[in-house]
Amino acid sequence: MKTELREAAVIAVAVAVSGVLLGLLWLWLAPHVPLVGDQSGKSWAVYLKDSEGEQAAGVDGTFTLLALAFGVVSAVVVFLWRRRGGVPLVVALGVGGLLASFLAWRLGVWLGPEQDVIAHAKAVGKGVTFSAPLKLGAKGALLAWSLGALVVHLGLTALFGPRDPEPPYEDGPYAAPPA
C-alpha cells in the first residue's frame, strides 16, 4: 500500500505540472476576442468589435478539447506505466487532472492579454481593435482533464488489465441437478 501511495503521489504531481503545457497551448491556440474602445467626453466604454462573434465560446471550447486530449494522453501513459488500476492511482489521475486544469487556466489568464480593458483601450486609442483578456467562461471545463483521464483509464483497465482468476466450479445449493 505504501508503494501504491508513493506512485500515486508521483502521478498526481506529474499530471499537475503538465498543466503548464496545457496553459501555454491554450494561450497560443485560443481565438482572440476583438474589443474596441470608444471615448465620449472623459469616460471610456469598451465594446465587442463583432457583437455576433463566437470567439468567446471558442476560447472555452479550445480549453475543453485540449484538456480532454491531455486527459487521454495522461491516462494512456499511466496505464502503460502501471498496467493495472487501483484506487490510489485513479484518485491521483483525478486530482492531478483537476490541479493541472486549474494551473493551466490561471497561467493562461496571467500570461494572456491585459486584464484591465479600460486601461488597455486608453493605451491603444479610440477605435483601435485589441484583444480581450483570456477568460474561461465555462468553469465546468476544468473537469475535462480529470473526466477524460478517468474514463480512458477505466476503459483500458477493463479491456487490457489483469484478470482475477476464476473460482473453481463446485457443487453447491444452486448447482444444476445432474442429468
BELWO-V855939 format. One line per field, one symbol per residue. ss: DSSP state (a for helix, b for strand, c for the rest). phi: phi as a letter, one per 20 degrees, with the letter a starting at -180 (. if undefined). A space follows every 10 residues. Layout:
BEGIN
ss->???
phi->???
END
This chain:
BEGIN
ss->caaaaaaaaa aaaaaaacaa aaaaaaaaac cccbbbbbbb ccbbbbbbcc ccccaaaaaa aaaaaaaaaa aaaaaaaaaa aaccccaaaa aaaaaaaaaa aaaaaaaaaa acccccaaaa aaaaccccbb bcccccccaa aaaaaaaaaa aaaaaaaaaa cccccccccc ccccccccc
phi->.fffffffff ffffffffff ffffffffef feefdcecdc meedcccffd fdfdffffff ffffffffff ffffffffff fembepffff ffffffffff ffffffffff efggfeffff fffeofmefb efffbdfeff ffefgfffff ffffffffec ffdffffffc fbfdffffe
END
